[in-house]
């Protein structure tokens, strides 16, 4: 197992050094949103992406979320893959994107105070927003609208 991860890591590092493209790493972010009579708080813990071209990147994300309404609450983690297409490649970069991943965690029924598994859900989340320097602001739809923000830093340089 270790050999497999080491090999994948070496291939990834070599591909970055050969093509001299950009790796983007997001380390902090938060999102607020809700649906019908419910609210949600999302913490974007880390995202990493590879940009083979100035107007496109793809990668993975990991985060946590809390949600609730008048009858129950849930908490869990989110992880998956994502891709973004940047409409402009200047300092101000509007983008559209999509995330595809899994949400899983625990739920509590406030009427009976019973704690249970919320299960694992596969979700596709469309996004639209902009990046200005390290600031990344976007809106997404995932069982209700979310407004998100975070810091994303890039390493590498396009020719």
N, CA, C and O of each residue as an XYZ file, in Angstrom:
636
protein
N       0.830     -1.191      0.000
C       0.000      0.000      0.000
C       0.880      1.263      0.000
O       0.634      2.211     -0.746
N       1.927      1.246      0.870
C       2.822      2.403      0.926
C       3.531      2.625     -0.407
O       3.719      3.760     -0.848
N       3.921      1.513     -1.041
C       4.612      1.615     -2.324
C       3.714      2.260     -3.379
O       4.177      3.046     -4.206
N       2.416      1.916     -3.341
C       1.471      2.496     -4.294
C       1.330      4.003     -4.112
O       1.354      4.750     -5.090
N       1.182      4.459     -2.853
C       1.071      5.893     -2.581
C       2.361      6.620     -2.928
O       2.331      7.732     -3.453
N       3.509      5.983     -2.631
C       4.799      6.598     -2.959
C       4.944      6.749     -4.472
O       5.396      7.786     -4.957
N       4.561      5.718     -5.210
C       4.652      5.775     -6.671
C       3.737      6.859     -7.235
O       4.144      7.622     -8.112
N       2.497      6.929     -6.734
C       1.587      7.981     -7.194
C       2.134      9.363     -6.869
O       2.041     10.276     -7.690
N       2.703      9.526     -5.679
C       3.291     10.806     -5.303
C       4.437     11.208     -6.214
O       4.534     12.363     -6.629
N       5.303     10.256     -6.523
C       6.428     10.546     -7.420
C       5.950     10.902     -8.820
O       6.482     11.823     -9.439
N       4.953     10.183     -9.325
C       4.409     10.497    -10.651
C       3.821     11.901    -10.660
O       4.036     12.665    -11.602
N       3.071     12.243     -9.599
C       2.456     13.570     -9.515
C       3.525     14.660     -9.464
O       3.420     15.656    -10.180
N       4.549     14.487     -8.631
C       5.618     15.488     -8.510
C       6.369     15.628     -9.833
O       6.667     16.743    -10.263
N       6.675     14.505    -10.479
C       7.374     14.562    -11.769
C       6.530     15.265    -12.825
O       7.056     16.041    -13.624
N       5.239     15.003    -12.836
C       4.389     15.663    -13.831
C       4.336     17.159    -13.592
O       4.248     17.933    -14.545
N       4.387     17.580    -12.336
C       4.394     19.017    -12.046
C       5.696     19.661    -12.494
O       5.688     20.740    -13.086
N       6.817     19.000    -12.213
C       8.097     19.606    -12.559
C       8.335     19.613    -14.069
O       8.968     20.535    -14.584
N       7.840     18.605    -14.784
C       8.030     18.549    -16.231
C       7.209     19.631    -16.928
O       7.716     20.332    -17.804
N       5.954     19.764    -16.541
C       5.091     20.719    -17.234
C       5.114     22.101    -16.594
O       4.602     23.054    -17.182
N       5.695     22.234    -15.404
C       5.827     23.526    -14.715
C       4.508     24.270    -14.634
O       4.451     25.467    -14.914
N       3.446     23.569    -14.254
C       2.144     24.204    -14.132
C       1.910     24.641    -12.686
O       2.866     24.787    -11.925
N       0.669     24.850    -12.306
C       0.340     25.426    -11.000
C      -0.406     24.405    -10.150
O      -1.303     23.710    -10.627
N      -0.019     24.331     -8.895
C      -0.752     23.571     -7.887
C      -1.402     24.593     -6.970
O      -0.735     25.508     -6.489
N      -2.710     24.442     -6.723
C      -3.427     25.354     -5.834
C      -3.820     24.599     -4.579
O      -4.311     23.472     -4.654
N      -3.605     25.219     -3.417
C      -3.957     24.609     -2.147
C      -4.790     25.595     -1.354
O      -4.347     26.710     -1.079
N      -5.998     25.187     -0.986
C      -6.870     25.985     -0.127
C      -6.790     25.426      1.277
O      -6.923     24.218      1.471
N      -6.573     26.295      2.272
C      -6.388     25.790      3.619
C      -7.467     26.241      4.598
O      -7.602     25.651      5.670
N      -8.216     27.245      4.264
C      -9.232     27.745      5.188
C     -10.436     28.200      4.391
O     -10.288     28.826      3.341
N     -11.626     27.891      4.879
C     -12.828     28.395      4.228
C     -14.054     28.096      5.048
O     -14.040     27.223      5.916
N     -15.120     28.827      4.768
C     -16.371     28.646      5.478
C     -17.521     28.910      4.527
O     -17.388     29.714      3.604
N     -18.634     28.253      4.735
C     -19.822     28.464      3.919
C     -21.065     28.483      4.785
O     -21.147     27.759      5.777
N     -22.024     29.304      4.418
C     -23.310     29.397      5.115
C     -24.420     29.244      4.100
O     -24.322     29.757      2.985
N     -25.467     28.547      4.473
C     -26.574     28.387      3.543
C     -27.734     27.668      4.172
O     -27.764     27.427      5.378
N     -28.689     27.329      3.335
C     -29.851     26.621      3.841
C     -30.821     26.281      2.751
O     -30.671     26.689      1.599
N     -31.829     25.517      3.140
C     -32.898     25.126      2.238
C     -34.225     25.490      2.876
O     -34.325     26.502      3.570
N     -35.232     24.683      2.650
C     -36.546     24.919      3.231
C     -36.493     24.727      4.748
O     -36.345     23.604      5.230
N     -36.613     25.824      5.495
C     -36.641     25.802      6.965
C     -35.446     25.072      7.577
O     -35.593     24.389      8.590
N     -34.289     25.206      6.984
C     -33.092     24.569      7.527
C     -31.886     25.461      7.284
O     -31.933     26.367      6.453
N     -30.816     25.206      8.003
C     -29.583     25.964      7.845
C     -28.398     25.024      7.799
O     -28.479     23.880      8.247
N     -27.293     25.515      7.250
C     -26.102     24.690      7.117
C     -24.860     25.547      7.274
O     -24.803     26.673      6.779
N     -23.873     25.010      7.963
C     -22.554     25.621      8.097
C     -21.552     24.620      7.560
O     -21.534     23.470      7.999
N     -20.726     25.031      6.626
C     -19.708     24.154      6.043
C     -18.330     24.726      6.332
O     -18.106     25.929      6.200
N     -17.417     23.864      6.723
C     -16.026     24.246      6.929
C     -15.208     23.581      5.833
O     -15.203     22.357      5.705
N     -14.524     24.386      5.052
C     -13.680     23.880      3.971
C     -12.277     23.744      4.554
O     -11.556     24.733      4.687
N     -11.895     22.530      4.899
C     -10.641     22.317      5.605
C      -9.440     22.316      4.675
O      -8.416     22.925      4.983
N      -9.556     21.639      3.542
C      -8.440     21.676      2.586
C      -8.956     21.308      1.199
O      -9.845     20.471      1.045
N      -8.389     21.939      0.227
C      -8.607     21.535     -1.156
C      -7.272     21.659     -1.863
O      -6.497     22.578     -1.596
N      -7.015     20.741     -2.755
C      -5.781     20.764     -3.543
C      -6.166     20.519     -4.985
O      -6.956     19.625     -5.288
N      -5.605     21.317     -5.866
C      -5.934     21.140     -7.281
C      -4.708     21.388     -8.144
O      -3.762     22.065     -7.740
N      -4.749     20.834     -9.312
C      -3.690     20.956    -10.304
C      -4.263     21.693    -11.500
O      -5.335     21.345    -11.994
N      -3.556     22.705    -11.964
C      -4.002     23.505    -13.102
C      -3.073     23.247    -14.287
O      -1.984     23.818    -14.347
N      -3.480     22.404    -15.220
C      -2.636     22.159    -16.388
C      -2.653     23.330    -17.366
O      -1.757     23.452    -18.202
N      -3.665     24.192    -17.270
C      -3.795     25.382    -18.119
C      -4.249     26.527    -17.231
O      -4.805     26.276    -16.162
N      -4.031     27.787    -17.634
C      -4.431     28.920    -16.787
C      -5.936     29.005    -16.522
O      -6.343     29.571    -15.508
N      -6.765     28.459    -17.406
C      -8.210     28.622    -17.230
C      -8.916     27.353    -16.746
O     -10.144     27.288    -16.804
N      -8.182     26.346    -16.271
C      -8.813     25.107    -15.826
C      -8.009     24.492    -14.687
O      -6.780     24.463    -14.743
N      -8.691     24.000    -13.653
C      -8.024     23.190    -12.642
C      -8.948     22.070    -12.177
O     -10.168     22.150    -12.318
N      -8.347     21.036    -11.627
C      -9.098     19.915    -11.078
C      -8.340     19.366     -9.879
O      -7.116     19.473     -9.803
N      -9.076     18.775     -8.942
C      -8.418     18.250     -7.762
C      -9.404     17.624     -6.795
O     -10.438     17.091     -7.199
N      -9.072     17.694     -5.501
C      -9.857     17.055     -4.461
C     -10.134     18.049     -3.337
O      -9.427     19.046     -3.190
N     -11.172     17.766     -2.544
C     -11.526     18.608     -1.405
C     -11.901     17.736     -0.216
O     -12.258     16.569     -0.373
N     -11.814     18.327      0.990
C     -12.189     17.657      2.225
C     -12.715     18.725      3.175
O     -12.118     19.795      3.296
N     -13.820     18.445      3.844
C     -14.387     19.421      4.759
C     -15.366     18.796      5.726
O     -15.567     17.582      5.724
N     -15.974     19.631      6.552
C     -16.959     19.197      7.541
C     -18.191     20.072      7.405
O     -18.119     21.177      6.867
N     -19.329     19.577      7.895
C     -20.546     20.377      7.821
C     -21.463     20.079      9.002
O     -21.467     18.978      9.553
N     -22.236     21.091      9.368
C     -23.304     20.990     10.362
C     -24.564     21.492      9.695
O     -24.534     22.488      8.972
N     -25.679     20.807      9.931
C     -26.951     21.228      9.346
C     -28.050     20.972     10.360
O     -27.908     20.130     11.247
N     -29.146     21.705     10.222
C     -30.255     21.466     11.134
C     -31.506     22.202     10.727
O     -31.480     23.130      9.918
N     -32.620     21.754     11.321
C     -33.905     22.425     11.175
C     -34.664     22.245     12.485
O     -34.061     21.859     13.487
N     -35.962     22.511     12.507
C     -36.700     22.455     13.764
C     -36.953     21.033     14.269
O     -37.407     20.875     15.403
N     -36.680     19.999     13.480
C     -36.918     18.622     13.926
C     -35.647     17.803     14.116
O     -35.704     16.734     14.724
N     -34.504     18.264     13.618
C     -33.290     17.477     13.751
C     -32.053     18.226     13.334
O     -32.115     19.357     12.852
N     -30.923     17.571     13.529
C     -29.632     18.155     13.167
C     -28.725     17.032     12.666
O     -28.953     15.856     12.947
N     -27.700     17.419     11.924
C     -26.731     16.439     11.445
C     -25.351     17.069     11.383
O     -25.211     18.288     11.278
N     -24.342     16.227     11.449
C     -22.948     16.660     11.341
C     -22.206     15.584     10.563
O     -22.519     14.399     10.675
N     -21.236     15.997      9.787
C     -20.502     15.003      9.022
C     -19.328     15.589      8.287
O     -18.962     16.750      8.467
N     -18.741     14.747      7.444
C     -17.609     15.174      6.623
C     -17.994     15.073      5.158
O     -18.886     14.313      4.780
N     -17.295     15.865      4.337
C     -17.504     15.891      2.891
C     -16.149     15.710      2.231
O     -15.153     16.279      2.677
N     -16.111     14.925      1.178
C     -14.872     14.775      0.421
C     -15.197     14.305     -0.986
O     -16.216     13.659     -1.232
N     -14.302     14.647     -1.899
C     -14.533     14.261     -3.283
C     -13.593     14.974     -4.229
O     -12.527     15.448     -3.835
N     -14.011     15.043     -5.499
C     -13.210     15.682     -6.543
C     -13.942     16.917     -7.057
O     -15.156     17.038     -6.897
N     -13.208     17.818     -7.665
C     -13.810     19.034     -8.201
C     -13.034     19.517     -9.416
O     -11.874     19.161     -9.624
N     -13.702     20.331    -10.201
C     -13.086     20.959    -11.357
C     -13.648     22.362    -11.520
O     -14.820     22.601    -11.228
N     -12.814     23.294    -11.987
C     -13.240     24.679    -12.206
C     -12.742     25.156    -13.560
O     -11.630     24.839    -13.980
N     -13.594     25.930    -14.236
C     -13.223     26.574    -15.488
C     -13.272     28.073    -15.254
O     -14.315     28.607    -14.877
N     -12.150     28.763    -15.474
C     -12.037     30.200    -15.246
C     -12.358     30.945    -16.537
O     -11.741     30.702    -17.574
N     -13.320     31.847    -16.465
C     -13.754     32.593    -17.638
C     -12.728     33.641    -18.049
O     -12.606     33.953    -19.233
N     -11.988     34.188    -17.084
C     -10.895     35.138    -17.328
C      -9.666     34.640    -16.594
O      -9.794     33.927    -15.599
N      -8.480     34.996    -17.060
C      -7.260     34.581    -16.377
C      -6.448     35.776    -15.894
O      -5.234     35.672    -15.720
N      -7.114     36.916    -15.677
C      -6.448     38.097    -15.124
C      -6.384     37.962    -13.603
O      -6.505     36.854    -13.081
N      -6.194     39.075    -12.883
C      -6.215     39.025    -11.418
C      -7.593     38.636    -10.900
O      -7.705     37.860     -9.952
N      -8.636     39.171    -11.515
C     -10.007     38.812    -11.164
C     -10.422     37.649    -12.059
O     -10.486     37.795    -13.280
N     -10.706     36.493    -11.454
C     -10.976     35.276    -12.224
C     -12.356     34.724    -11.888
O     -12.474     33.948    -10.939
N     -13.411     35.093    -12.628
C     -14.708     34.441    -12.417
C     -14.637     32.988    -12.907
O     -13.934     32.685    -13.871
N     -15.371     32.098    -12.234
C     -15.324     30.696    -12.625
C     -16.676     30.018    -12.457
O     -17.553     30.502    -11.742
N     -16.819     28.896    -13.129
C     -17.911     27.941    -12.916
C     -17.232     26.606    -12.634
O     -16.156     26.317    -13.158
N     -17.873     25.805    -11.803
C     -17.258     24.543    -11.449
C     -18.271     23.536    -10.955
O     -19.468     23.812    -10.864
N     -17.760     22.363    -10.641
C     -18.610     21.302    -10.114
C     -17.790     20.447     -9.148
O     -16.610     20.180     -9.376
N     -18.443     20.029     -8.070
C     -17.861     19.077     -7.129
C     -18.680     17.793     -7.190
O     -19.900     17.842     -7.347
N     -18.027     16.663     -7.068
C     -18.704     15.370     -6.985
C     -18.056     14.605     -5.846
O     -16.853     14.346     -5.863
N     -18.865     14.246     -4.854
C     -18.274     13.575     -3.712
C     -19.290     12.982     -2.773
O     -20.481     12.906     -3.074
N     -18.791     12.563     -1.628
C     -19.595     11.893     -0.625
C     -19.751     12.760      0.618
O     -18.819     13.450      1.030
N     -20.930     12.715      1.202
C     -21.225     13.343      2.484
C     -21.654     12.224      3.424
O     -22.534     11.433      3.084
N     -21.043     12.151      4.600
C     -21.507     11.168      5.565
C     -21.356     11.695      6.979
O     -20.571     12.610      7.229
N     -22.117     11.110      7.913
C     -22.045     11.571      9.278
C     -23.153     11.019     10.150
O     -23.685      9.938      9.896
N     -23.493     11.777     11.184
C     -24.493     11.399     12.169
C     -25.648     12.376     12.155
O     -25.496     13.531     11.759
N     -26.817     11.898     12.594
C     -27.980     12.774     12.717
C     -28.612     12.563     14.084
O     -28.423     11.523     14.714
N     -29.368     13.565     14.538
C     -30.103     13.467     15.792
C     -31.526     13.961     15.558
O     -31.740     15.008     14.947
N     -32.477     13.206     16.042
C     -33.890     13.588     15.978
C     -34.208     14.336     17.267
O     -34.125     13.758     18.351
N     -34.570     15.606     17.166
C     -34.796     16.422     18.358
C     -36.049     16.015     19.122
O     -36.129     16.253     20.327
N     -37.023     15.411     18.460
C     -38.239     14.974     19.156
C     -37.966     13.780     20.067
O     -38.416     13.755     21.213
N     -37.235     12.795     19.563
C     -36.972     11.578     20.338
C     -35.579     11.560     20.952
O     -35.272     10.666     21.740
N     -34.739     12.516     20.614
C     -33.351     12.605     21.057
C     -32.553     11.362     20.668
O     -31.596     10.994     21.349
N     -32.947     10.727     19.585
C     -32.253      9.535     19.098
C     -31.140      9.940     18.146
O     -31.330     10.766     17.253
N     -29.978      9.342     18.357
C     -28.824      9.597     17.487
C     -28.696      8.417     16.526
O     -28.744      7.259     16.941
N     -28.537      8.715     15.268
C     -28.403      7.665     14.269
C     -27.436      8.077     13.192
O     -26.968      9.216     13.163
N     -27.136      7.151     12.306
C     -26.280      7.457     11.174
C     -27.067      8.197     10.119
O     -28.163      7.781      9.742
N     -26.509      9.293      9.643
C     -27.153     10.036      8.561
C     -26.933      9.321      7.236
O     -27.588      9.632      6.242
N     -26.016      8.368      7.222
C     -25.731      7.641      5.998
C     -24.718      8.365      5.133
O     -24.209      9.426      5.495
N     -24.440      7.783      4.004
C     -23.516      8.363      3.045
C     -24.302      8.724      1.799
O     -25.014      7.898      1.229
N     -24.157      9.985      1.385
C     -24.858     10.466      0.191
C     -23.842     10.910     -0.844
O     -22.868     11.589     -0.520
N     -24.072     10.528     -2.081
C     -23.292     11.035     -3.204
C     -23.980     12.305     -3.692
O     -25.187     12.309     -3.934
N     -23.211     13.380     -3.837
C     -23.799     14.633     -4.309
C     -22.933     15.261     -5.380
O     -21.705     15.193     -5.345
N     -23.619     15.877     -6.338
C     -22.966     16.705     -7.350
C     -23.368     18.131     -7.055
O     -24.555     18.452     -6.994
N     -22.377     18.989     -6.873
C     -22.608     20.363     -6.434
C     -22.086     21.347     -7.476
O     -20.871     21.497     -7.609
N     -22.965     22.025     -8.222
C     -22.502     23.068     -9.145
C     -22.072     24.316     -8.378
O     -22.588     24.599     -7.297
N     -21.128     25.054     -8.945
C     -20.587     26.255     -8.307
C     -20.436     27.375     -9.333
O     -20.284     27.134    -10.530
N     -20.481     28.596     -8.830
C     -20.135     29.777     -9.629
C     -19.559     30.797     -8.666
O     -20.076     30.978     -7.564
N     -18.493     31.462     -9.076
C     -17.881     32.439     -8.177
C     -16.714     33.137     -8.836
O     -16.630     33.237    -10.060
N     -15.798     33.627     -7.978
C     -14.614     34.306     -8.489
C     -13.449     34.115     -7.529
O     -13.626     33.858     -6.339
N     -12.260     34.249     -8.086
C     -11.028     34.250     -7.303
C     -10.320     35.563     -7.578
O     -10.175     35.976     -8.728
N      -9.882     36.212     -6.514
C      -9.097     37.442     -6.627
C      -7.901     37.282     -5.690
O      -8.034     37.386     -4.471
N      -6.729     37.028     -6.280
C      -5.572     36.688     -5.452
C      -5.880     35.391     -4.710
O      -6.381     34.443     -5.315
N      -5.589     35.335     -3.404
C      -5.909     34.112     -2.659
C      -7.381     34.012     -2.236
O      -7.825     32.946     -1.808
N      -8.141     35.108     -2.350
C      -9.540     35.110     -1.926
C     -10.403     34.378     -2.951
O     -10.349     34.681     -4.143
N     -11.187     33.429     -2.491
C     -12.034     32.609     -3.340
C     -13.460     32.708     -2.791
O     -13.707     32.278     -1.664
N     -14.397     33.259     -3.551
C     -15.794     33.425     -3.130
C     -16.670     32.728     -4.158
O     -16.505     32.928     -5.362
N     -17.622     31.891     -3.673
C     -18.490     31.202     -4.616
C     -19.826     30.855     -3.982
O     -19.967     30.791     -2.761
N     -20.787     30.636     -4.844
C     -22.103     30.138     -4.441
C     -22.228     28.730     -5.005
O     -21.730     28.435     -6.092
N     -22.899     27.868     -4.253
C     -23.094     26.489     -4.706
C     -24.498     26.039     -4.332
O     -25.164     26.650     -3.496
N     -24.923     24.980     -4.957
C     -26.237     24.428     -4.643
C     -26.074     22.982     -4.208
O     -25.606     22.134     -4.968
N     -26.470     22.719     -2.971
C     -26.389     21.376     -2.410
C     -27.534     21.235     -1.416
O     -27.366     21.558     -0.240
N     -28.675     20.768     -1.856
C     -29.896     20.693     -1.030
C     -30.232     22.075     -0.477
O     -30.700     22.183      0.657
N     -30.008     23.107     -1.234
C     -30.196     24.499     -0.833
C     -28.954     25.285     -1.221
O     -27.890     24.705     -1.435
N     -29.086     26.601     -1.311
C     -27.957     27.428     -1.716
C     -26.992     27.643     -0.559
O     -27.395     27.752      0.599
N     -25.717     27.702     -0.897
C     -24.646     27.988      0.055
C     -23.820     29.139     -0.509
O     -23.573     29.205     -1.713
N     -23.397     30.040      0.368
C     -22.437     31.082      0.004
C     -21.168     30.775      0.756
O     -21.174     30.632      1.978
N     -20.064     30.672      0.008
C     -18.807     30.185      0.553
C     -17.682     31.171      0.303
O     -17.744     31.993     -0.611
N     -16.670     31.077      1.116
C     -15.466     31.874      0.934
C     -14.282     31.150      1.517
O     -14.432     30.351      2.442
N     -13.115     31.416      0.994
C     -11.911     30.780      1.513
C     -10.666     31.367      0.895
O     -10.737     32.218      0.008
N      -9.534     30.909      1.366
C      -8.238     31.351      0.860
C      -7.591     30.204      0.093
O      -7.504     29.082      0.592
N      -7.143     30.494     -1.115
C      -6.493     29.492     -1.957
C      -5.180     30.070     -2.457
O      -5.144     31.171     -3.007
N      -4.115     29.326     -2.263
C      -2.795     29.787     -2.684
C      -2.277     28.923     -3.810
O      -2.504     27.713     -3.825
N      -1.583     29.536     -4.757
C      -1.040     28.814     -5.912
C       0.463     28.710     -5.835
O       1.136     29.637     -5.385
N       0.997     27.573     -6.276
C       2.427     27.342     -6.322
C       2.783     26.857     -7.720
O       2.171     25.925     -8.243
N       3.763     27.491     -8.306
C       4.163     27.144     -9.668
C       3.978     28.356    -10.564
O       3.605     29.433    -10.100
N       4.241     28.175    -11.839
C       4.123     29.307    -12.751
C       3.811     28.809    -14.156
O       4.391     27.836    -14.637
N       2.876     29.505    -14.800
C       2.597     29.209    -16.190
C       3.621     29.904    -17.061
O       4.105     30.984    -16.721
N       3.960     29.277    -18.204
C       4.924     29.894    -19.128
C       4.266     31.004    -19.896
O       4.910     31.647    -20.725
